[in-house]
Amino acid sequence: MKTTGKVTGIIANLVTVEVDGPVAQNEICFIDLDGVELMAEVIKVNGNKASVQVFESTRGLQIGDKVEFQGYMLEVTLGPGLLSSNFDGLQNNLATMTGVFLKRGEYTKALDEEKLWDFTPLAKAGDQVVAADWLGEVKEGWLPHKIMVPFNFKGTYTVKNVAAAGQYKITDTIATLTNEEGEEVKVTMTQKWPVKVAVGGYVEKPRPFKVMEPDWPLLSFT
């Protein structure tokens, strides 16, 4: 169930929201402005109050407007079509937008979900794979675009099957993997990747080492 809230303060693009559940730093939310959804990002959490930065004009926004949190961070879609497209800062595809400028609250799909791509498998049933291993590739122009095991997959997976060479949409299943618990996971040509990723700490803190004294006599000048 998604966390919701209501607007309690507005200063330019900085909006304060009173929430009714858990929210996280950098989480995406949408503010309902008379049916128009404005995308925003959580930049600060203080108790049951979240400060969010709206990515576009807040003109007309009022105290009490409803907010819905999405449970994920700002992210980009990776997949075929990425290398040959032009995007704005939110990965709106500039080729599919209506008019010269996007209307407020209008967001386009980053990649064309109807286009067919020539897929060539590189993995086979029985292969052991981990995150970022190649499952296949498609040609995007003259560039080979590798289709990988999603980067957020943990552990080792077994390839159950891979789609045969042919034409597929980016939303079609091109491989089925089995994790270490025996659960099946379907993989398409696309995956989501957060724009901001927390830096992981060291597993072990490096300790200083003792400098050994040389075993030869030091020269003395008098």
DRENPA-3360 file (N, C-alpha, C; in nm, 2 decimals, always signed):
BEGIN
1 = MKTTGKVT = +0.08/-0.12/+0.00/+0.00/+0.00/+0.00/+0.09/+0.12/+0.00 ~ +0.06/+0.22/-0.09/+0.14/+0.34/-0.10/+0.11/+0.44/+0.01 ~ +0.22/+0.51/+0.05/+0.20/+0.62/+0.15/+0.14/+0.74/+0.08 ~ +0.05/+0.80/+0.15/-0.01/+0.93/+0.09/+0.01/+1.04/+0.19 ~ -0.02/+1.16/+0.15/-0.01/+1.28/+0.23/-0.08/+1.40/+0.17 ~ -0.06/+1.51/+0.24/-0.13/+1.63/+0.19/-0.03/+1.75/+0.20 ~ -0.04/+1.84/+0.11/+0.05/+1.96/+0.11/+0.02/+2.05/+0.23 ~ +0.12/+2.09/+0.30/+0.11/+2.18/+0.42/+0.19/+2.31/+0.40;
9 = GIIANLVT = +0.27/+2.32/+0.30/+0.35/+2.44/+0.28/+0.41/+2.44/+0.14 ~ +0.42/+2.57/+0.08/+0.47/+2.58/-0.05/+0.56/+2.70/-0.06 ~ +0.68/+2.68/-0.10/+0.78/+2.79/-0.12/+0.84/+2.77/-0.25 ~ +0.80/+2.83/-0.36/+0.85/+2.81/-0.49/+0.83/+2.66/-0.53 ~ +0.95/+2.59/-0.56/+0.94/+2.45/-0.59/+0.96/+2.36/-0.47 ~ +0.97/+2.41/-0.36/+0.99/+2.33/-0.23/+0.85/+2.32/-0.17 ~ +0.81/+2.20/-0.15/+0.67/+2.18/-0.09/+0.69/+2.09/+0.03 ~ +0.62/+2.12/+0.14/+0.62/+2.04/+0.26/+0.49/+1.96/+0.26;
17 = VEVDGPVA = +0.51/+1.83/+0.29/+0.40/+1.73/+0.28/+0.39/+1.66/+0.42 ~ +0.26/+1.66/+0.47/+0.24/+1.58/+0.59/+0.20/+1.44/+0.55 ~ +0.27/+1.33/+0.59/+0.25/+1.20/+0.54/+0.18/+1.11/+0.64 ~ +0.12/+1.00/+0.59/+0.05/+0.91/+0.68/+0.12/+0.78/+0.69 ~ +0.24/+0.77/+0.65/+0.32/+0.64/+0.65/+0.46/+0.67/+0.62 ~ +0.54/+0.56/+0.60/+0.69/+0.57/+0.58/+0.72/+0.63/+0.44 ~ +0.82/+0.72/+0.44/+0.87/+0.77/+0.31/+1.03/+0.76/+0.33 ~ +1.09/+0.77/+0.21/+1.24/+0.76/+0.21/+1.30/+0.87/+0.14;
25 = QNEICFID = +1.42/+0.90/+0.18/+1.50/+1.01/+0.11/+1.51/+0.97/-0.04 ~ +1.49/+1.07/-0.13/+1.50/+1.06/-0.27/+1.39/+0.98/-0.33 ~ +1.28/+0.95/-0.26/+1.17/+0.88/-0.31/+1.09/+0.97/-0.40 ~ +1.03/+0.91/-0.50/+0.94/+0.99/-0.59/+0.80/+1.00/-0.55 ~ +0.73/+1.11/-0.56/+0.59/+1.12/-0.53/+0.53/+1.21/-0.64 ~ +0.39/+1.20/-0.64/+0.31/+1.28/-0.74/+0.21/+1.36/-0.66 ~ +0.21/+1.49/-0.69/+0.11/+1.58/-0.62/+0.00/+1.61/-0.72 ~ -0.12/+1.59/-0.67/-0.24/+1.60/-0.75/-0.29/+1.75/-0.75;
33 = LDGVELMA = -0.27/+1.81/-0.87/-0.32/+1.95/-0.89/-0.44/+1.95/-0.99 ~ -0.56/+1.94/-0.93/-0.68/+1.94/-1.01/-0.67/+1.83/-1.12 ~ -0.62/+1.71/-1.09/-0.62/+1.61/-1.19/-0.48/+1.60/-1.27 ~ -0.40/+1.70/-1.25/-0.27/+1.70/-1.31/-0.16/+1.66/-1.21 ~ -0.09/+1.55/-1.24/+0.01/+1.50/-1.15/+0.15/+1.56/-1.17 ~ +0.20/+1.62/-1.06/+0.33/+1.69/-1.06/+0.43/+1.60/-1.00 ~ +0.54/+1.56/-1.07/+0.64/+1.48/-1.01/+0.73/+1.55/-0.92 ~ +0.77/+1.49/-0.81/+0.86/+1.55/-0.71/+0.94/+1.45/-0.65;
41 = EVIKVNGN = +1.05/+1.49/-0.58/+1.15/+1.41/-0.52/+1.17/+1.45/-0.37 ~ +1.16/+1.35/-0.28/+1.18/+1.38/-0.14/+1.33/+1.42/-0.12 ~ +1.35/+1.53/-0.06/+1.49/+1.58/-0.03/+1.52/+1.58/+0.12 ~ +1.41/+1.57/+0.20/+1.43/+1.57/+0.35/+1.31/+1.51/+0.42 ~ +1.34/+1.44/+0.52/+1.23/+1.38/+0.60/+1.25/+1.41/+0.75 ~ +1.15/+1.47/+0.81/+1.15/+1.51/+0.95/+1.03/+1.46/+1.02 ~ +1.03/+1.35/+1.09/+0.91/+1.30/+1.15/+0.80/+1.26/+1.05 ~ +0.68/+1.32/+1.06/+0.58/+1.29/+0.96/+0.57/+1.40/+0.86;
49 = KASVQVFE = +0.68/+1.48/+0.84/+0.68/+1.58/+0.74/+0.79/+1.55/+0.64 ~ +0.76/+1.56/+0.51/+0.86/+1.54/+0.41/+0.87/+1.67/+0.32 ~ +0.99/+1.71/+0.30/+1.01/+1.82/+0.21/+1.04/+1.76/+0.07 ~ +0.97/+1.81/-0.03/+0.98/+1.75/-0.17/+1.01/+1.86/-0.26 ~ +1.09/+1.83/-0.36/+1.13/+1.93/-0.47/+1.05/+1.89/-0.59 ~ +0.96/+1.98/-0.64/+0.88/+1.96/-0.76/+0.96/+1.99/-0.88 ~ +0.95/+1.91/-0.98/+1.04/+1.92/-1.10/+0.98/+2.03/-1.20 ~ +0.87/+2.09/-1.17/+0.81/+2.19/-1.26/+0.73/+2.29/-1.18;
57 = STRGLQIG = +0.66/+2.38/-1.25/+0.60/+2.49/-1.18/+0.49/+2.44/-1.08 ~ +0.49/+2.51/-0.97/+0.39/+2.48/-0.87/+0.28/+2.58/-0.87 ~ +0.27/+2.66/-0.97/+0.16/+2.76/-0.98/+0.02/+2.69/-0.97 ~ -0.06/+2.74/-0.88/-0.19/+2.69/-0.86/-0.20/+2.59/-0.75 ~ -0.09/+2.54/-0.70/-0.09/+2.44/-0.59/-0.14/+2.50/-0.46 ~ -0.21/+2.42/-0.39/-0.28/+2.48/-0.27/-0.25/+2.38/-0.15 ~ -0.27/+2.44/-0.03/-0.26/+2.36/+0.09/-0.37/+2.26/+0.09 ~ -0.34/+2.14/+0.13/-0.44/+2.03/+0.13/-0.44/+1.95/+0.01;
65 = DKVEFQGY = -0.37/+1.98/-0.10/-0.36/+1.90/-0.22/-0.30/+1.76/-0.18 ~ -0.36/+1.66/-0.25/-0.32/+1.52/-0.22/-0.18/+1.48/-0.28 ~ -0.11/+1.40/-0.21/+0.02/+1.35/-0.26/+0.03/+1.20/-0.24 ~ +0.08/+1.13/-0.34/+0.10/+0.99/-0.33/+0.25/+0.95/-0.36 ~ +0.31/+0.88/-0.27/+0.45/+0.84/-0.28/+0.45/+0.70/-0.35 ~ +0.56/+0.69/-0.43/+0.56/+0.57/-0.52/+0.64/+0.45/-0.47 ~ +0.73/+0.47/-0.37/+0.80/+0.36/-0.32/+0.93/+0.33/-0.40 ~ +0.97/+0.42/-0.49/+1.09/+0.40/-0.56/+1.16/+0.54/-0.58;
73 = MLEVTLGP = +1.29/+0.53/-0.61/+1.37/+0.65/-0.64/+1.36/+0.70/-0.78 ~ +1.40/+0.82/-0.81/+1.41/+0.86/-0.95/+1.50/+0.76/-1.02 ~ +1.45/+0.71/-1.14/+1.52/+0.61/-1.21/+1.51/+0.63/-1.36 ~ +1.61/+0.56/-1.43/+1.60/+0.57/-1.57/+1.57/+0.43/-1.63 ~ +1.52/+0.42/-1.75/+1.49/+0.29/-1.81/+1.61/+0.26/-1.91 ~ +1.67/+0.15/-1.89/+1.78/+0.11/-1.98/+1.73/+0.00/-2.07 ~ +1.77/+0.01/-2.20/+1.73/-0.09/-2.30/+1.74/-0.04/-2.44 ~ +1.72/-0.13/-2.54/+1.73/-0.09/-2.68/+1.64/+0.04/-2.71;
81 = GLLSSNFD = +1.70/+0.13/-2.78/+1.64/+0.26/-2.81/+1.70/+0.37/-2.73 ~ +1.77/+0.34/-2.63/+1.84/+0.44/-2.54/+1.94/+0.52/-2.62 ~ +2.02/+0.45/-2.69/+2.14/+0.51/-2.76/+2.10/+0.60/-2.87 ~ +1.98/+0.58/-2.93/+1.94/+0.65/-3.05/+1.83/+0.75/-3.02 ~ +1.80/+0.79/-2.89/+1.70/+0.88/-2.86/+1.75/+1.00/-2.79 ~ +1.67/+1.10/-2.78/+1.70/+1.23/-2.71/+1.60/+1.25/-2.60 ~ +1.66/+1.28/-2.48/+1.57/+1.29/-2.36/+1.60/+1.42/-2.29 ~ +1.50/+1.46/-2.20/+1.52/+1.57/-2.11/+1.57/+1.51/-1.98;
89 = GLQNNLAT = +1.58/+1.60/-1.88/+1.64/+1.55/-1.75/+1.56/+1.44/-1.68 ~ +1.43/+1.42/-1.71/+1.35/+1.32/-1.65/+1.33/+1.20/-1.74 ~ +1.41/+1.19/-1.85/+1.41/+1.09/-1.95/+1.28/+1.09/-2.03 ~ +1.21/+1.20/-2.04/+1.10/+1.22/-2.13/+1.16/+1.21/-2.27 ~ +1.10/+1.13/-2.36/+1.15/+1.12/-2.50/+1.11/+1.24/-2.58 ~ +1.20/+1.32/-2.62/+1.17/+1.44/-2.69/+1.11/+1.42/-2.83 ~ +1.13/+1.30/-2.88/+1.07/+1.27/-3.02/+0.92/+1.23/-3.01 ~ +0.87/+1.20/-2.89/+0.73/+1.16/-2.88/+0.65/+1.26/-2.80;
97 = MTGVFLKR = +0.71/+1.37/-2.76/+0.63/+1.47/-2.68/+0.54/+1.54/-2.78 ~ +0.43/+1.60/-2.73/+0.33/+1.67/-2.81/+0.37/+1.82/-2.81 ~ +0.39/+1.87/-2.93/+0.42/+2.02/-2.93/+0.57/+2.04/-2.91 ~ +0.61/+2.17/-2.90/+0.74/+2.21/-2.87/+0.79/+2.18/-2.73 ~ +0.70/+2.20/-2.64/+0.73/+2.19/-2.50/+0.63/+2.09/-2.43 ~ +0.68/+2.01/-2.33/+0.59/+1.92/-2.26/+0.49/+2.01/-2.18 ~ +0.37/+1.97/-2.17/+0.27/+2.03/-2.09/+0.30/+1.99/-1.94 ~ +0.26/+2.08/-1.85/+0.28/+2.05/-1.71/+0.21/+1.92/-1.67;
105 = GEYTKALD = +0.28/+1.83/-1.61/+0.22/+1.70/-1.57/+0.22/+1.60/-1.68 ~ +0.29/+1.63/-1.79/+0.29/+1.53/-1.90/+0.43/+1.46/-1.90 ~ +0.43/+1.33/-1.90/+0.55/+1.25/-1.90/+0.54/+1.15/-2.00 ~ +0.65/+1.13/-2.08/+0.64/+1.03/-2.19/+0.72/+0.91/-2.16 ~ +0.69/+0.80/-2.22/+0.77/+0.68/-2.20/+0.91/+0.70/-2.26 ~ +1.01/+0.65/-2.19/+1.15/+0.68/-2.24/+1.18/+0.60/-2.37 ~ +1.13/+0.47/-2.38/+1.16/+0.39/-2.49/+1.03/+0.34/-2.56 ~ +1.05/+0.32/-2.69/+0.93/+0.27/-2.77/+0.90/+0.13/-2.74;
113 = EEKLWDFT = +0.79/+0.10/-2.68/+0.75/-0.03/-2.64/+0.68/-0.11/-2.75 ~ +0.66/-0.05/-2.87/+0.60/-0.12/-2.98/+0.70/-0.16/-3.09 ~ +0.81/-0.10/-3.09/+0.91/-0.13/-3.20/+0.97/-0.27/-3.18 ~ +0.99/-0.34/-3.29/+1.05/-0.48/-3.29/+1.20/-0.47/-3.31 ~ +1.27/-0.55/-3.23/+1.42/-0.55/-3.24/+1.46/-0.69/-3.27 ~ +1.57/-0.70/-3.35/+1.63/-0.83/-3.39/+1.71/-0.88/-3.28 ~ +1.67/-0.98/-3.21/+1.74/-1.03/-3.09/+1.82/-1.15/-3.13 ~ +1.94/-1.16/-3.08/+2.03/-1.27/-3.09/+2.07/-1.33/-2.96;
121 = PLAKAGDQ = +2.04/-1.45/-2.92/+2.08/-1.50/-2.79/+2.23/-1.52/-2.78 ~ +2.28/-1.50/-2.66/+2.42/-1.52/-2.63/+2.44/-1.63/-2.52 ~ +2.34/-1.65/-2.44/+2.34/-1.75/-2.33/+2.25/-1.86/-2.37 ~ +2.26/-1.97/-2.30/+2.18/-2.09/-2.33/+2.14/-2.16/-2.20 ~ +2.04/-2.24/-2.22/+1.98/-2.31/-2.10/+2.09/-2.39/-2.02 ~ +2.09/-2.37/-1.89/+2.19/-2.44/-1.81/+2.30/-2.35/-1.77 ~ +2.32/-2.23/-1.83/+2.43/-2.14/-1.80/+2.41/-2.09/-1.66 ~ +2.52/-2.07/-1.58/+2.52/-2.00/-1.46/+2.55/-1.85/-1.48;
129 = VVAADWLG = +2.47/-1.76/-1.43/+2.49/-1.62/-1.46/+2.47/-1.54/-1.33 ~ +2.53/-1.42/-1.33/+2.51/-1.32/-1.22/+2.48/-1.19/-1.29 ~ +2.45/-1.09/-1.20/+2.42/-0.96/-1.25/+2.52/-0.91/-1.35 ~ +2.47/-0.85/-1.46/+2.54/-0.79/-1.57/+2.60/-0.89/-1.67 ~ +2.58/-1.02/-1.65/+2.61/-1.12/-1.75/+2.53/-1.10/-1.88 ~ +2.58/-1.13/-1.99/+2.51/-1.12/-2.12/+2.41/-1.23/-2.14 ~ +2.29/-1.20/-2.18/+2.19/-1.30/-2.22/+2.17/-1.30/-2.37 ~ +2.19/-1.18/-2.43/+2.17/-1.17/-2.58/+2.21/-1.03/-2.62;
137 = EVKEGWLP = +2.18/-1.00/-2.75/+2.21/-0.86/-2.79/+2.12/-0.83/-2.91 ~ +2.10/-0.70/-2.93/+2.03/-0.65/-3.04/+2.12/-0.54/-3.11 ~ +2.10/-0.51/-3.23/+2.18/-0.41/-3.30/+2.10/-0.28/-3.30 ~ +2.16/-0.18/-3.24/+2.09/-0.05/-3.24/+2.18/+0.04/-3.33 ~ +2.13/+0.05/-3.46/+2.22/+0.11/-3.56/+2.33/+0.02/-3.59 ~ +2.46/+0.06/-3.58/+2.57/-0.03/-3.60/+2.63/-0.08/-3.46 ~ +2.57/-0.03/-3.35/+2.62/-0.07/-3.22/+2.55/-0.19/-3.16 ~ +2.62/-0.29/-3.12/+2.56/-0.41/-3.05/+2.52/-0.37/-2.91;
145 = HKIMVPFN = +2.39/-0.38/-2.88/+2.34/-0.34/-2.75/+2.32/-0.47/-2.67 ~ +2.40/-0.49/-2.56/+2.39/-0.62/-2.49/+2.27/-0.62/-2.39 ~ +2.20/-0.73/-2.39/+2.09/-0.75/-2.30/+2.14/-0.83/-2.18 ~ +2.14/-0.77/-2.06/+2.21/-0.82/-1.95/+2.12/-0.87/-1.84 ~ +2.17/-0.96/-1.75/+2.10/-0.99/-1.63/+2.09/-0.86/-1.55 ~ +1.97/-0.82/-1.50/+1.95/-0.69/-1.43/+2.06/-0.67/-1.32 ~ +2.11/-0.55/-1.31/+2.22/-0.52/-1.22/+2.18/-0.54/-1.07 ~ +2.05/-0.53/-1.04/+2.02/-0.55/-0.90/+1.99/-0.69/-0.85;
153 = FKGTYTVK = +2.02/-0.79/-0.94/+2.00/-0.93/-0.91/+2.12/-0.97/-0.82 ~ +2.09/-1.04/-0.71/+2.19/-1.09/-0.61/+2.21/-1.24/-0.63 ~ +2.33/-1.28/-0.62/+2.36/-1.42/-0.62/+2.37/-1.48/-0.76 ~ +2.37/-1.61/-0.77/+2.39/-1.68/-0.90/+2.25/-1.73/-0.94 ~ +2.23/-1.72/-1.08/+2.11/-1.77/-1.14/+2.14/-1.87/-1.24 ~ +2.04/-1.96/-1.27/+2.06/-2.06/-1.37/+1.96/-2.03/-1.49 ~ +2.01/-2.03/-1.61/+1.93/-1.99/-1.72/+1.84/-2.11/-1.75 ~ +1.71/-2.09/-1.74/+1.61/-2.20/-1.78/+1.59/-2.20/-1.93;
161 = NVAAAGQY = +1.57/-2.09/-1.99/+1.55/-2.08/-2.13/+1.58/-1.94/-2.18 ~ +1.62/-1.92/-2.30/+1.64/-1.80/-2.37/+1.56/-1.80/-2.50 ~ +1.51/-1.68/-2.53/+1.43/-1.67/-2.66/+1.52/-1.70/-2.78 ~ +1.46/-1.76/-2.88/+1.53/-1.79/-3.00/+1.55/-1.66/-3.08 ~ +1.65/-1.66/-3.17/+1.67/-1.55/-3.25/+1.55/-1.50/-3.32 ~ +1.52/-1.38/-3.32/+1.40/-1.33/-3.39/+1.37/-1.19/-3.35 ~ +1.25/-1.14/-3.38/+1.21/-1.00/-3.35/+1.12/-1.00/-3.23 ~ +1.15/-0.91/-3.14/+1.08/-0.90/-3.01/+1.06/-0.75/-2.97;
169 = KITDTIAT = +0.96/-0.72/-2.89/+0.94/-0.59/-2.83/+1.03/-0.59/-2.70 ~ +1.06/-0.47/-2.65/+1.14/-0.46/-2.53/+1.07/-0.51/-2.41 ~ +0.94/-0.52/-2.42/+0.86/-0.57/-2.30/+0.84/-0.72/-2.30 ~ +0.88/-0.79/-2.41/+0.87/-0.93/-2.42/+0.97/-1.00/-2.33 ~ +0.93/-1.12/-2.28/+1.03/-1.20/-2.20/+1.13/-1.26/-2.30 ~ +1.26/-1.24/-2.27/+1.36/-1.29/-2.36/+1.44/-1.40/-2.29 ~ +1.42/-1.41/-2.15/+1.49/-1.52/-2.08/+1.41/-1.55/-1.95 ~ +1.42/-1.67/-1.90/+1.37/-1.71/-1.77/+1.49/-1.76/-1.69;
177 = LTNEEGEE = +1.51/-1.71/-1.57/+1.62/-1.75/-1.49/+1.56/-1.81/-1.36 ~ +1.64/-1.90/-1.30/+1.60/-1.96/-1.17/+1.70/-1.92/-1.07 ~ +1.66/-1.87/-0.95/+1.75/-1.83/-0.85/+1.79/-1.94/-0.76 ~ +1.87/-1.92/-0.66/+1.92/-2.02/-0.57/+1.82/-2.09/-0.49 ~ +1.70/-2.03/-0.48/+1.59/-2.09/-0.40/+1.49/-2.16/-0.50 ~ +1.52/-2.16/-0.62/+1.44/-2.24/-0.72/+1.33/-2.15/-0.78 ~ +1.32/-2.02/-0.75/+1.22/-1.94/-0.80/+1.25/-1.89/-0.94 ~ +1.15/-1.88/-1.02/+1.17/-1.84/-1.16/+1.16/-1.69/-1.17;
185 = VKVTMTQK = +1.24/-1.63/-1.25/+1.24/-1.48/-1.27/+1.24/-1.46/-1.42 ~ +1.15/-1.38/-1.47/+1.14/-1.35/-1.62/+1.22/-1.22/-1.64 ~ +1.29/-1.22/-1.75/+1.38/-1.10/-1.78/+1.34/-1.05/-1.92 ~ +1.32/-0.92/-1.93/+1.29/-0.85/-2.06/+1.41/-0.78/-2.11 ~ +1.40/-0.70/-2.22/+1.52/-0.63/-2.27/+1.54/-0.50/-2.19 ~ +1.46/-0.47/-2.09/+1.48/-0.34/-2.02/+1.50/-0.37/-1.87 ~ +1.55/-0.27/-1.81/+1.56/-0.27/-1.66/+1.57/-0.13/-1.61 ~ +1.53/-0.11/-1.49/+1.53/+0.02/-1.42/+1.66/+0.04/-1.34;
193 = WPVKVAVG = +1.71/+0.16/-1.34/+1.83/+0.19/-1.27/+1.82/+0.32/-1.19 ~ +1.83/+0.32/-1.06/+1.81/+0.45/-0.99/+1.92/+0.55/-1.03 ~ +1.88/+0.68/-1.03/+1.97/+0.79/-1.07/+2.07/+0.81/-0.96 ~ +2.02/+0.79/-0.83/+2.11/+0.81/-0.72/+2.12/+0.68/-0.64 ~ +2.24/+0.63/-0.62/+2.26/+0.50/-0.55/+2.35/+0.53/-0.43 ~ +2.31/+0.48/-0.32/+2.39/+0.50/-0.20/+2.52/+0.43/-0.21 ~ +2.63/+0.50/-0.16/+2.76/+0.44/-0.16/+2.77/+0.34/-0.05 ~ +2.81/+0.21/-0.09/+2.83/+0.11/+0.01/+2.95/+0.13/+0.09;
201 = GYVEKPRP = +2.95/+0.09/+0.22/+3.06/+0.10/+0.31/+3.16/-0.02/+0.29 ~ +3.27/-0.01/+0.34/+3.37/-0.12/+0.34/+3.32/-0.23/+0.42 ~ +3.35/-0.35/+0.37/+3.32/-0.47/+0.45/+3.41/-0.48/+0.58 ~ +3.53/-0.44/+0.55/+3.63/-0.44/+0.66/+3.71/-0.31/+0.66 ~ +3.73/-0.25/+0.77/+3.81/-0.12/+0.78/+3.95/-0.16/+0.77 ~ +4.03/-0.10/+0.67/+4.17/-0.12/+0.66/+4.24/-0.08/+0.78 ~ +4.34/-0.16/+0.83/+4.41/-0.13/+0.95/+4.55/-0.09/+0.91 ~ +4.62/+0.01/+0.98/+4.75/+0.05/+0.95/+4.85/-0.07/+0.98;
209 = FKVMEPDW = +4.95/-0.08/+0.89/+5.05/-0.18/+0.91/+5.17/-0.13/+0.98 ~ +5.25/-0.21/+1.05/+5.37/-0.17/+1.12/+5.48/-0.16/+1.01 ~ +5.55/-0.05/+1.02/+5.67/-0.03/+0.93/+5.79/-0.10/+0.99 ~ +5.84/-0.19/+0.92/+5.96/-0.27/+0.97/+6.08/-0.19/+0.95 ~ +6.17/-0.19/+1.06/+6.30/-0.12/+1.05/+6.39/-0.20/+0.96 ~ +6.48/-0.14/+0.88/+6.57/-0.21/+0.79/+6.67/-0.29/+0.88 ~ +6.71/-0.40/+0.82/+6.81/-0.49/+0.89/+6.95/-0.46/+0.86 ~ +6.97/-0.35/+0.79/+7.11/-0.31/+0.76/+7.14/-0.18/+0.85;
217 = PLLSFT = +7.27/-0.16/+0.88/+7.31/-0.05/+0.96/+7.28/+0.08/+0.89 ~ +7.23/+0.18/+0.97/+7.21/+0.31/+0.91/+7.34/+0.39/+0.91 ~ +7.37/+0.47/+0.80/+7.49/+0.55/+0.79/+7.48/+0.67/+0.88 ~ +7.59/+0.70/+0.94/+7.59/+0.82/+1.03/+7.70/+0.92/+0.98 ~ +7.66/+1.04/+0.96/+7.75/+1.14/+0.92/+7.78/+1.24/+1.03 ~ +7.90/+1.26/+1.06/+7.94/+1.35/+1.17/+8.03/+1.46/+1.12;
% end
